[in-house]
Amino acid sequence: MKTVLFAVAALAALGLVAYIVMAVMSQKMPDNLGLQDGVLRPCPESPNCLCSEAHTQGDDVHYTAPIQGDKTMWNKLQSVIQAQGGEVVTDHGDYKHYTFSTPIMHYVDDVELRFDEGSHLIHVRSASRIGRKDFGVNQARMDKIKQDL
């Protein structure tokens, strides 16, 4: 019985160490953020990312609808995102980058936005920096941002 309890405790400790290592790893800013050829970059194959750009349309795992909006809504986005806990990283005219951290382990997610003034669309990309799944966090975040606008 002691052996079983020791094994369970060791596995729990190992799991905690793994979560801590992942949290530390998520603090490193990805090198490939930003616009690529004028659009938000595609999501990786893992299901922990959403994007509204044309390259994700038809992809049920990664696609989310863009936000219909004008310059006023684009300018309002910063206050909406900051009210939800987002921190400004980059704000360059028609491109914005924010980070969100999970409450307990402080895993970092990146939210990128691109304003297409001609089509009155705000394209969005929300991605977890590490891990394979996000348990719906990115979609819930995008839904909340759209709702609050």
BAMARFI-838912 format. One record per residue: residue in one letter; z, y, x of N, C-alpha, C, CB in turn. Coordinates in Angstrom, 1 decimal. Glycine has a CB too. Layout:
% residues N
+---+--------+--------+--------+--------+--------+--------+--------+--------+--------+--------+--------+--------+
: r :    n.w :    n.v :    n.u :   ca.w :   ca.v :   ca.u :    c.w :    c.v :    c.u :   cb.w :   cb.v :   cb.u :
+---+--------+--------+--------+--------+--------+--------+--------+--------+--------+--------+--------+--------+
: A :      Z :      Y :      X :      Z :      Y :      X :      Z :      Y :      X :      Z :      Y :      X :
...
+---+--------+--------+--------+--------+--------+--------+--------+--------+--------+--------+--------+--------+
***
This chain:
% residues 149
+---+--------+--------+--------+--------+--------+--------+--------+--------+--------+--------+--------+--------+
: r :    n.w :    n.v :    n.u :   ca.w :   ca.v :   ca.u :    c.w :    c.v :    c.u :   cb.w :   cb.v :   cb.u :
+---+--------+--------+--------+--------+--------+--------+--------+--------+--------+--------+--------+--------+
: M :    0.0 :   -1.2 :    0.8 :    0.0 :    0.0 :    0.0 :    0.0 :    1.3 :    0.9 :    1.2 :    0.0 :   -0.9 :
: K :    0.8 :    1.2 :    2.0 :    0.8 :    2.4 :    2.9 :   -0.6 :    2.6 :    3.5 :    1.8 :    2.2 :    4.0 :
: T :   -1.3 :    1.6 :    3.8 :   -2.6 :    1.7 :    4.4 :   -3.6 :    2.4 :    3.4 :   -3.2 :    0.3 :    4.8 :
: V :   -3.5 :    2.0 :    2.1 :   -4.4 :    2.6 :    1.1 :   -4.0 :    4.1 :    1.0 :   -4.2 :    1.9 :   -0.2 :
: L :   -2.8 :    4.4 :    0.9 :   -2.4 :    5.8 :    0.8 :   -2.8 :    6.6 :    2.0 :   -0.8 :    6.0 :    0.6 :
: F :   -2.7 :    6.0 :    3.2 :   -3.1 :    6.7 :    4.4 :   -4.6 :    6.9 :    4.4 :   -2.7 :    5.9 :    5.7 :
: A :   -5.4 :    5.9 :    4.0 :   -6.8 :    6.0 :    3.9 :   -7.2 :    7.1 :    2.9 :   -7.4 :    4.7 :    3.5 :
: V :   -6.6 :    7.2 :    1.8 :   -6.9 :    8.2 :    0.8 :   -6.6 :    9.6 :    1.4 :   -6.1 :    8.0 :   -0.5 :
: A :   -5.4 :    9.7 :    2.0 :   -5.0 :   11.0 :    2.6 :   -6.0 :   11.4 :    3.7 :   -3.6 :   10.9 :    3.2 :
: A :   -6.4 :   10.5 :    4.5 :   -7.4 :   10.8 :    5.6 :   -8.7 :   11.2 :    5.0 :   -7.6 :    9.5 :    6.5 :
: L :   -9.2 :   10.5 :    4.0 :  -10.4 :   10.9 :    3.3 :  -10.3 :   12.3 :    2.7 :  -10.8 :    9.9 :    2.3 :
: A :   -9.2 :   12.6 :    2.1 :   -9.0 :   13.9 :    1.5 :   -9.0 :   15.0 :    2.6 :   -7.7 :   14.0 :    0.7 :
: A :   -8.3 :   14.8 :    3.7 :   -8.3 :   15.7 :    4.8 :   -9.7 :   15.9 :    5.4 :   -7.3 :   15.2 :    5.9 :
: L :  -10.4 :   14.8 :    5.5 :  -11.8 :   14.9 :    6.0 :  -12.7 :   15.7 :    5.1 :  -12.4 :   13.5 :    6.2 :
: G :  -12.5 :   15.5 :    3.8 :  -13.3 :   16.3 :    2.8 :  -13.0 :   17.8 :    2.9 :  -13.0 :   15.8 :    1.4 :
: L :  -11.7 :   18.1 :    3.0 :  -11.3 :   19.5 :    3.1 :  -11.9 :   20.1 :    4.4 :   -9.7 :   19.6 :    3.2 :
: V :  -11.8 :   19.4 :    5.5 :  -12.4 :   19.9 :    6.7 :  -13.9 :   20.2 :    6.5 :  -12.2 :   19.0 :    7.9 :
: A :  -14.6 :   19.3 :    5.9 :  -16.0 :   19.4 :    5.6 :  -16.3 :   20.7 :    4.8 :  -16.6 :   18.2 :    4.9 :
: Y :  -15.5 :   20.9 :    3.8 :  -15.7 :   22.1 :    2.9 :  -15.4 :   23.4 :    3.7 :  -14.7 :   22.1 :    1.7 :
: I :  -14.4 :   23.4 :    4.6 :  -14.1 :   24.5 :    5.4 :  -15.3 :   24.8 :    6.4 :  -12.8 :   24.3 :    6.2 :
: V :  -15.8 :   23.8 :    7.0 :  -16.9 :   23.9 :    7.9 :  -18.1 :   24.5 :    7.2 :  -17.3 :   22.6 :    8.6 :
: M :  -18.4 :   24.0 :    6.0 :  -19.5 :   24.5 :    5.2 :  -19.3 :   26.0 :    4.9 :  -19.7 :   23.7 :    3.9 :
: A :  -18.1 :   26.4 :    4.5 :  -17.8 :   27.8 :    4.2 :  -18.0 :   28.7 :    5.4 :  -16.3 :   27.9 :    3.7 :
: V :  -17.6 :   28.2 :    6.6 :  -17.9 :   29.0 :    7.8 :  -19.3 :   29.1 :    8.1 :  -17.1 :   28.4 :    9.0 :
: M :  -20.1 :   28.0 :    7.9 :  -21.5 :   28.0 :    8.2 :  -22.2 :   28.9 :    7.2 :  -22.1 :   26.6 :    8.0 :
: S :  -21.7 :   29.1 :    6.0 :  -22.4 :   29.9 :    5.0 :  -22.3 :   31.4 :    5.3 :  -21.9 :   29.6 :    3.6 :
: Q :  -21.4 :   31.8 :    6.2 :  -21.3 :   33.2 :    6.6 :  -22.4 :   33.7 :    7.4 :  -20.0 :   33.4 :    7.4 :
: K :  -23.2 :   32.8 :    8.1 :  -24.3 :   33.2 :    8.9 :  -25.5 :   33.7 :    8.1 :  -24.7 :   32.1 :    9.9 :
: M :  -26.0 :   34.9 :    8.3 :  -27.1 :   35.4 :    7.6 :  -28.4 :   34.7 :    7.9 :  -27.3 :   36.9 :    7.8 :
: P :  -29.1 :   34.2 :    6.9 :  -30.4 :   33.6 :    7.2 :  -31.4 :   34.5 :    7.9 :  -31.0 :   33.0 :    5.9 :
: D :  -32.2 :   34.0 :    8.8 :  -33.2 :   34.8 :    9.5 :  -34.4 :   35.2 :    8.7 :  -33.6 :   34.1 :   10.7 :
: N :  -34.6 :   34.4 :    7.6 :  -35.9 :   34.6 :    6.9 :  -35.8 :   35.3 :    5.5 :  -36.5 :   33.3 :    6.7 :
: L :  -34.8 :   36.2 :    5.4 :  -34.7 :   36.9 :    4.1 :  -35.6 :   38.1 :    4.1 :  -33.2 :   37.4 :    3.9 :
: G :  -35.9 :   38.6 :    3.0 :  -36.8 :   39.8 :    2.9 :  -38.1 :   39.4 :    2.3 :  -37.0 :   40.4 :    4.2 :
: L :  -39.0 :   40.4 :    2.1 :  -40.3 :   40.2 :    1.6 :  -41.2 :   39.5 :    2.6 :  -40.9 :   41.5 :    1.1 :
: Q :  -42.0 :   38.6 :    2.1 :  -43.1 :   37.9 :    2.9 :  -44.4 :   38.1 :    2.2 :  -42.8 :   36.4 :    3.1 :
: D :  -45.3 :   38.9 :    2.9 :  -46.5 :   39.2 :    2.3 :  -46.3 :   40.0 :    1.0 :  -47.4 :   38.0 :    2.0 :
: G :  -45.3 :   40.8 :    0.9 :  -45.1 :   41.7 :   -0.2 :  -44.3 :   41.0 :   -1.4 :  -46.3 :   42.2 :   -0.7 :
: V :  -44.0 :   39.8 :   -1.3 :  -43.2 :   39.1 :   -2.4 :  -42.0 :   38.4 :   -1.8 :  -44.2 :   38.1 :   -3.1 :
: L :  -41.1 :   38.0 :   -2.7 :  -39.9 :   37.2 :   -2.3 :  -40.4 :   35.9 :   -1.9 :  -38.9 :   37.1 :   -3.5 :
: R :  -39.7 :   35.4 :   -0.9 :  -40.1 :   34.1 :   -0.3 :  -39.8 :   32.9 :   -1.2 :  -39.4 :   33.8 :    1.1 :
: P :  -40.6 :   31.8 :   -1.1 :  -40.4 :   30.7 :   -2.0 :  -39.0 :   30.0 :   -1.7 :  -41.5 :   29.7 :   -1.7 :
: C :  -38.6 :   29.3 :   -2.7 :  -37.3 :   28.5 :   -2.6 :  -37.6 :   27.3 :   -1.7 :  -36.8 :   28.1 :   -4.0 :
: P :  -36.5 :   26.8 :   -1.1 :  -36.7 :   25.5 :   -0.4 :  -36.7 :   24.4 :   -1.5 :  -35.5 :   25.2 :    0.5 :
: E :  -36.9 :   23.2 :   -1.1 :  -37.1 :   22.1 :   -2.0 :  -35.8 :   21.8 :   -2.8 :  -37.5 :   20.8 :   -1.3 :
: S :  -34.6 :   22.1 :   -2.1 :  -33.3 :   21.8 :   -2.8 :  -33.2 :   22.6 :   -4.0 :  -32.2 :   22.1 :   -1.8 :
: P :  -32.4 :   22.1 :   -5.0 :  -32.3 :   22.8 :   -6.3 :  -31.2 :   23.8 :   -6.3 :  -32.0 :   21.8 :   -7.4 :
: N :  -30.9 :   24.5 :   -5.2 :  -29.9 :   25.5 :   -5.2 :  -30.5 :   26.9 :   -5.1 :  -28.9 :   25.3 :   -4.1 :
: C :  -31.7 :   27.2 :   -5.6 :  -32.4 :   28.4 :   -5.5 :  -33.2 :   28.7 :   -6.7 :  -33.2 :   28.4 :   -4.2 :
: L :  -33.3 :   29.9 :   -7.1 :  -34.2 :   30.4 :   -8.2 :  -35.0 :   31.5 :   -7.8 :  -33.3 :   30.7 :   -9.5 :
: C :  -36.2 :   31.6 :   -8.3 :  -37.1 :   32.8 :   -7.9 :  -38.0 :   33.0 :   -9.1 :  -37.9 :   32.5 :   -6.6 :
: S :  -38.4 :   34.3 :   -9.3 :  -39.3 :   34.6 :  -10.4 :  -40.7 :   34.9 :  -10.0 :  -38.7 :   35.8 :  -11.1 :
: E :  -41.0 :   34.9 :   -8.7 :  -42.3 :   35.2 :   -8.2 :  -43.3 :   34.1 :   -8.7 :  -42.4 :   35.3 :   -6.7 :
: A :  -44.6 :   34.5 :   -8.7 :  -45.7 :   33.6 :   -9.2 :  -45.7 :   32.3 :   -8.6 :  -47.0 :   34.3 :   -9.0 :
: H :  -45.3 :   32.2 :   -7.3 :  -45.3 :   30.9 :   -6.6 :  -44.3 :   29.9 :   -7.1 :  -45.1 :   31.1 :   -5.1 :
: T :  -43.4 :   30.3 :   -8.0 :  -42.5 :   29.3 :   -8.5 :  -42.8 :   29.0 :  -10.0 :  -41.1 :   29.8 :   -8.5 :
: Q :  -43.7 :   29.7 :  -10.6 :  -44.1 :   29.4 :  -12.0 :  -44.6 :   28.0 :  -12.1 :  -45.1 :   30.4 :  -12.5 :
: G :  -44.2 :   27.3 :  -13.1 :  -44.6 :   25.9 :  -13.2 :  -43.6 :   24.9 :  -12.5 :  -46.0 :   25.7 :  -12.7 :
: D :  -42.6 :   25.5 :  -11.9 :  -41.6 :   24.7 :  -11.2 :  -40.3 :   24.8 :  -12.0 :  -41.4 :   25.2 :   -9.6 :
: D :  -40.0 :   23.9 :  -12.8 :  -38.9 :   23.9 :  -13.7 :  -37.5 :   24.0 :  -12.9 :  -38.8 :   22.7 :  -14.6 :
: V :  -37.5 :   23.5 :  -11.7 :  -36.2 :   23.5 :  -11.0 :  -35.9 :   24.9 :  -10.4 :  -36.3 :   22.5 :   -9.8 :
: H :  -36.9 :   25.6 :   -9.9 :  -36.7 :   26.9 :   -9.2 :  -37.1 :   28.1 :  -10.0 :  -37.5 :   26.8 :   -8.0 :
: Y :  -37.8 :   28.0 :  -11.1 :  -38.3 :   29.2 :  -11.7 :  -37.3 :   29.9 :  -12.6 :  -39.6 :   28.9 :  -12.5 :
: T :  -37.2 :   31.2 :  -12.6 :  -36.5 :   32.0 :  -13.6 :  -37.3 :   33.2 :  -13.9 :  -35.0 :   32.4 :  -13.0 :
: A :  -37.2 :   33.7 :  -15.1 :  -38.1 :   34.8 :  -15.5 :  -37.7 :   36.1 :  -14.8 :  -38.0 :   35.0 :  -17.0 :
: P :  -38.7 :   36.9 :  -14.5 :  -38.3 :   38.2 :  -13.9 :  -37.7 :   39.1 :  -15.0 :  -39.6 :   38.9 :  -13.4 :
: I :  -37.2 :   40.2 :  -14.6 :  -36.6 :   41.2 :  -15.5 :  -37.6 :   42.2 :  -15.9 :  -35.3 :   41.8 :  -14.9 :
: Q :  -37.8 :   42.5 :  -17.2 :  -38.7 :   43.6 :  -17.6 :  -37.9 :   44.8 :  -17.4 :  -39.1 :   43.4 :  -19.1 :
: G :  -38.5 :   45.8 :  -16.6 :  -37.7 :   47.0 :  -16.4 :  -38.5 :   48.1 :  -15.7 :  -36.5 :   46.7 :  -15.7 :
: D :  -38.0 :   49.3 :  -15.9 :  -38.6 :   50.5 :  -15.3 :  -37.7 :   51.0 :  -14.1 :  -38.8 :   51.6 :  -16.3 :
: K :  -38.0 :   52.1 :  -13.6 :  -37.3 :   52.7 :  -12.5 :  -35.8 :   52.9 :  -12.8 :  -37.9 :   54.0 :  -12.0 :
: T :  -35.5 :   53.3 :  -14.1 :  -34.1 :   53.5 :  -14.5 :  -33.3 :   52.2 :  -14.4 :  -34.1 :   54.1 :  -15.9 :
: M :  -33.9 :   51.1 :  -14.9 :  -33.3 :   49.8 :  -14.9 :  -33.1 :   49.4 :  -13.4 :  -34.0 :   48.8 :  -15.7 :
: W :  -34.1 :   49.6 :  -12.6 :  -34.0 :   49.3 :  -11.2 :  -32.8 :   50.0 :  -10.5 :  -35.3 :   49.6 :  -10.4 :
: N :  -32.7 :   51.2 :  -10.8 :  -31.5 :   52.0 :  -10.3 :  -30.2 :   51.5 :  -10.8 :  -31.7 :   53.5 :  -10.5 :
: K :  -30.2 :   51.1 :  -12.0 :  -28.9 :   50.6 :  -12.7 :  -28.5 :   49.2 :  -12.1 :  -29.1 :   50.5 :  -14.2 :
: L :  -29.4 :   48.5 :  -11.5 :  -29.1 :   47.1 :  -11.0 :  -27.9 :   47.1 :  -10.1 :  -30.3 :   46.5 :  -10.4 :
: Q :  -27.9 :   48.1 :   -9.2 :  -26.8 :   48.1 :   -8.2 :  -25.4 :   48.1 :   -8.8 :  -27.0 :   49.3 :   -7.2 :
: S :  -25.2 :   49.0 :   -9.8 :  -23.9 :   49.0 :  -10.4 :  -23.6 :   47.7 :  -11.2 :  -23.8 :   50.2 :  -11.4 :
: V :  -24.6 :   47.1 :  -11.8 :  -24.4 :   45.9 :  -12.5 :  -24.0 :   44.8 :  -11.5 :  -25.7 :   45.5 :  -13.3 :
: I :  -24.7 :   44.7 :  -10.4 :  -24.5 :   43.6 :   -9.5 :  -23.1 :   43.8 :   -8.8 :  -25.6 :   43.6 :   -8.4 :
: Q :  -22.8 :   45.0 :   -8.4 :  -21.5 :   45.3 :   -7.8 :  -20.4 :   45.0 :   -8.7 :  -21.4 :   46.7 :   -7.3 :
: A :  -20.5 :   45.3 :  -10.0 :  -19.5 :   45.0 :  -11.0 :  -19.2 :   43.5 :  -11.1 :  -19.9 :   45.6 :  -12.4 :
: Q :  -20.2 :   42.7 :  -10.8 :  -20.1 :   41.2 :  -10.8 :  -19.6 :   40.7 :   -9.4 :  -21.4 :   40.6 :  -11.2 :
: G :  -19.4 :   41.5 :   -8.5 :  -18.9 :   41.1 :   -7.2 :  -19.9 :   41.0 :   -6.1 :  -18.3 :   39.7 :   -7.3 :
: G :  -21.1 :   41.5 :   -6.3 :  -22.1 :   41.5 :   -5.3 :  -21.9 :   42.7 :   -4.3 :  -23.5 :   41.6 :   -5.9 :
: E :  -22.2 :   42.4 :   -3.1 :  -22.1 :   43.4 :   -2.0 :  -23.5 :   43.7 :   -1.5 :  -21.2 :   42.9 :   -0.9 :
: V :  -23.8 :   45.0 :   -1.4 :  -25.1 :   45.5 :   -0.9 :  -25.2 :   45.2 :    0.6 :  -25.2 :   47.0 :   -1.1 :
: V :  -26.3 :   44.6 :    0.9 :  -26.7 :   44.3 :    2.3 :  -27.9 :   45.2 :    2.7 :  -27.1 :   42.8 :    2.5 :
: T :  -28.9 :   45.2 :    1.9 :  -30.1 :   46.0 :    2.1 :  -30.5 :   46.7 :    0.9 :  -31.2 :   45.1 :    2.7 :
: D :  -30.9 :   48.0 :    1.0 :  -31.5 :   48.7 :   -0.2 :  -32.6 :   49.5 :    0.4 :  -30.4 :   49.6 :   -0.9 :
: H :  -33.9 :   49.0 :    0.3 :  -35.0 :   49.7 :    0.9 :  -36.0 :   49.9 :   -0.2 :  -35.7 :   48.9 :    2.0 :
: G :  -35.9 :   51.0 :   -1.0 :  -36.9 :   51.3 :   -2.0 :  -37.1 :   50.2 :   -3.0 :  -38.2 :   51.6 :   -1.3 :
: D :  -38.2 :   49.4 :   -2.8 :  -38.5 :   48.4 :   -3.9 :  -37.9 :   47.0 :   -3.5 :  -40.0 :   48.3 :   -4.0 :
: Y :  -37.0 :   46.9 :   -2.5 :  -36.4 :   45.7 :   -2.2 :  -34.9 :   45.9 :   -2.0 :  -37.0 :   45.1 :   -0.9 :
: K :  -34.1 :   45.0 :   -2.6 :  -32.7 :   45.0 :   -2.5 :  -32.1 :   43.6 :   -2.2 :  -32.0 :   45.6 :   -3.7 :
: H :  -31.1 :   43.6 :   -1.3 :  -30.5 :   42.3 :   -1.0 :  -29.0 :   42.4 :   -1.2 :  -30.9 :   41.9 :    0.5 :
: Y :  -28.4 :   41.5 :   -1.9 :  -27.0 :   41.5 :   -2.1 :  -26.4 :   40.1 :   -1.7 :  -26.6 :   41.8 :   -3.6 :
: T :  -25.1 :   40.0 :   -1.5 :  -24.5 :   38.7 :   -1.3 :  -23.3 :   38.6 :   -2.3 :  -23.9 :   38.6 :    0.2 :
: F :  -23.1 :   37.4 :   -2.7 :  -22.0 :   37.0 :   -3.5 :  -21.2 :   35.9 :   -2.8 :  -22.4 :   36.5 :   -4.9 :
: S :  -19.9 :   35.9 :   -2.9 :  -19.1 :   34.9 :   -2.3 :  -18.3 :   34.1 :   -3.4 :  -18.1 :   35.4 :   -1.3 :
: T :  -18.2 :   32.8 :   -3.3 :  -17.4 :   32.1 :   -4.3 :  -15.9 :   32.4 :   -4.1 :  -17.7 :   30.5 :   -4.1 :
: P :  -15.1 :   32.3 :   -5.1 :  -13.7 :   32.8 :   -5.0 :  -12.9 :   32.0 :   -4.1 :  -13.1 :   32.7 :   -6.4 :
: I :  -13.0 :   30.7 :   -4.1 :  -12.0 :   29.9 :   -3.3 :  -12.5 :   29.7 :   -1.9 :  -11.7 :   28.6 :   -4.0 :
: M :  -13.6 :   29.1 :   -1.7 :  -14.1 :   28.7 :   -0.4 :  -14.9 :   29.8 :    0.3 :  -14.9 :   27.4 :   -0.4 :
: H :  -15.3 :   30.8 :   -0.4 :  -16.1 :   31.9 :    0.1 :  -17.4 :   31.5 :    0.6 :  -15.3 :   32.6 :    1.2 :
: Y :  -18.1 :   30.5 :   -0.1 :  -19.5 :   30.2 :    0.2 :  -20.3 :   31.5 :   -0.1 :  -20.0 :   29.0 :   -0.5 :
: V :  -21.3 :   31.8 :    0.6 :  -22.1 :   33.0 :    0.4 :  -23.5 :   32.6 :   -0.2 :  -22.3 :   33.7 :    1.7 :
: D :  -23.8 :   33.3 :   -1.2 :  -25.2 :   33.2 :   -1.9 :  -25.9 :   34.5 :   -1.7 :  -25.1 :   32.8 :   -3.4 :
: D :  -27.2 :   34.5 :   -1.6 :  -28.0 :   35.7 :   -1.4 :  -28.8 :   36.0 :   -2.7 :  -29.0 :   35.6 :   -0.2 :
: V :  -28.8 :   37.2 :   -3.1 :  -29.6 :   37.7 :   -4.3 :  -30.5 :   38.7 :   -3.8 :  -28.7 :   38.2 :   -5.4 :
: E :  -31.8 :   38.5 :   -3.9 :  -32.8 :   39.4 :   -3.5 :  -33.6 :   39.9 :   -4.7 :  -33.8 :   38.8 :   -2.4 :
: L :  -34.0 :   41.2 :   -4.7 :  -34.7 :   41.7 :   -5.9 :  -35.9 :   42.5 :   -5.3 :  -33.8 :   42.6 :   -6.7 :
: R :  -37.0 :   42.5 :   -6.1 :  -38.2 :   43.3 :   -5.7 :  -38.7 :   43.9 :   -7.0 :  -39.3 :   42.4 :   -5.1 :
: F :  -38.9 :   45.3 :   -6.9 :  -39.4 :   46.0 :   -8.0 :  -40.9 :   46.2 :   -7.9 :  -38.7 :   47.4 :   -8.1 :
: D :  -41.6 :   45.7 :   -8.9 :  -43.0 :   45.9 :   -9.1 :  -43.2 :   46.9 :  -10.1 :  -43.7 :   44.5 :   -9.4 :
: E :  -43.3 :   48.2 :   -9.6 :  -43.4 :   49.3 :  -10.6 :  -44.7 :   49.2 :  -11.4 :  -43.4 :   50.6 :   -9.8 :
: G :  -45.8 :   48.8 :  -10.9 :  -47.0 :   48.7 :  -11.7 :  -46.9 :   47.8 :  -12.9 :  -48.1 :   48.2 :  -10.8 :
: S :  -46.2 :   46.7 :  -12.8 :  -46.1 :   45.7 :  -13.9 :  -44.8 :   45.9 :  -14.6 :  -46.3 :   44.3 :  -13.4 :
: H :  -44.0 :   46.8 :  -14.2 :  -42.6 :   47.0 :  -14.8 :  -41.8 :   45.7 :  -14.8 :  -42.8 :   47.5 :  -16.2 :
: L :  -41.9 :   45.0 :  -13.6 :  -41.1 :   43.8 :  -13.5 :  -40.2 :   43.9 :  -12.3 :  -42.0 :   42.6 :  -13.3 :
: I :  -39.0 :   43.3 :  -12.4 :  -38.1 :   43.2 :  -11.3 :  -38.0 :   41.7 :  -11.0 :  -36.6 :   43.8 :  -11.7 :
: H :  -38.5 :   41.4 :   -9.9 :  -38.5 :   39.9 :   -9.5 :  -37.2 :   39.6 :   -8.8 :  -39.7 :   39.6 :   -8.5 :
: V :  -36.7 :   38.4 :   -9.0 :  -35.4 :   38.1 :   -8.6 :  -35.4 :   36.7 :   -7.8 :  -34.4 :   37.9 :   -9.7 :
: R :  -34.6 :   36.6 :   -6.8 :  -34.4 :   35.4 :   -6.1 :  -32.9 :   35.2 :   -5.8 :  -35.2 :   35.4 :   -4.7 :
: S :  -32.3 :   34.1 :   -6.2 :  -30.9 :   33.9 :   -6.0 :  -30.8 :   32.5 :   -5.3 :  -30.1 :   34.0 :   -7.3 :
: A :  -30.1 :   32.4 :   -4.2 :  -30.1 :   31.2 :   -3.4 :  -28.8 :   31.0 :   -2.7 :  -31.2 :   31.1 :   -2.4 :
: S :  -28.3 :   29.7 :   -2.7 :  -27.1 :   29.4 :   -2.0 :  -27.6 :   29.2 :   -0.5 :  -26.5 :   28.1 :   -2.5 :
: R :  -26.7 :   29.6 :    0.4 :  -27.1 :   29.5 :    1.8 :  -27.0 :   28.1 :    2.3 :  -26.2 :   30.4 :    2.7 :
: I :  -26.0 :   27.3 :    1.8 :  -25.8 :   25.9 :    2.3 :  -25.7 :   25.0 :    1.1 :  -24.6 :   25.8 :    3.2 :
: G :  -25.7 :   23.7 :    1.4 :  -25.6 :   22.7 :    0.3 :  -26.9 :   22.4 :   -0.3 :  -24.6 :   23.2 :   -0.7 :
: R :  -26.9 :   21.4 :   -1.2 :  -28.1 :   21.0 :   -1.9 :  -28.1 :   21.4 :   -3.3 :  -28.2 :   19.5 :   -1.8 :
: K :  -26.9 :   21.4 :   -4.0 :  -26.8 :   21.8 :   -5.4 :  -26.0 :   23.0 :   -5.5 :  -26.3 :   20.6 :   -6.2 :
: D :  -26.1 :   23.7 :   -6.6 :  -25.3 :   24.9 :   -6.8 :  -24.6 :   24.8 :   -8.2 :  -26.2 :   26.2 :   -6.8 :
: F :  -24.7 :   23.7 :   -8.9 :  -24.1 :   23.4 :  -10.1 :  -24.3 :   24.5 :  -11.2 :  -22.6 :   23.3 :   -9.9 :
: G :  -25.5 :   25.1 :  -11.1 :  -25.9 :   26.1 :  -12.1 :  -25.4 :   27.5 :  -11.8 :  -25.4 :   25.7 :  -13.4 :
: V :  -24.8 :   27.8 :  -10.7 :  -24.2 :   29.1 :  -10.4 :  -25.3 :   30.1 :  -10.3 :  -23.5 :   29.0 :   -9.0 :
: N :  -26.4 :   29.9 :   -9.6 :  -27.5 :   30.9 :   -9.4 :  -28.1 :   31.2 :  -10.8 :  -28.6 :   30.4 :   -8.5 :
: Q :  -28.3 :   30.3 :  -11.7 :  -28.9 :   30.6 :  -13.0 :  -27.9 :   31.4 :  -13.8 :  -29.3 :   29.3 :  -13.7 :
: A :  -26.6 :   31.0 :  -13.8 :  -25.6 :   31.7 :  -14.5 :  -25.5 :   33.2 :  -14.0 :  -24.2 :   31.0 :  -14.4 :
: R :  -25.6 :   33.3 :  -12.7 :  -25.6 :   34.7 :  -12.2 :  -26.8 :   35.5 :  -12.7 :  -25.6 :   34.7 :  -10.6 :
: M :  -28.0 :   35.0 :  -12.6 :  -29.1 :   35.7 :  -13.1 :  -29.0 :   36.0 :  -14.6 :  -30.4 :   34.9 :  -12.8 :
: D :  -28.5 :   35.0 :  -15.4 :  -28.4 :   35.3 :  -16.8 :  -27.4 :   36.4 :  -17.1 :  -27.9 :   34.0 :  -17.5 :
: K :  -26.3 :   36.5 :  -16.3 :  -25.3 :   37.5 :  -16.5 :  -25.9 :   38.9 :  -16.1 :  -24.0 :   37.2 :  -15.6 :
: I :  -26.6 :   38.9 :  -15.0 :  -27.2 :   40.2 :  -14.5 :  -28.2 :   40.7 :  -15.6 :  -27.9 :   40.0 :  -13.2 :
: K :  -29.0 :   39.8 :  -16.1 :  -30.0 :   40.2 :  -17.2 :  -29.3 :   40.6 :  -18.4 :  -30.9 :   39.0 :  -17.5 :
: Q :  -28.2 :   39.9 :  -18.8 :  -27.4 :   40.3 :  -20.0 :  -26.8 :   41.7 :  -19.8 :  -26.3 :   39.2 :  -20.3 :
: D :  -26.2 :   41.9 :  -18.7 :  -25.5 :   43.2 :  -18.4 :  -26.4 :   44.4 :  -18.3 :  -24.7 :   43.1 :  -17.2 :
: L :  -27.7 :   44.1 :  -18.0 :  -28.7 :   45.2 :  -18.0 :  -29.0 :   45.7 :  -19.4 :  -29.9 :   44.8 :  -17.2 :
+---+--------+--------+--------+--------+--------+--------+--------+--------+--------+--------+--------+--------+
***
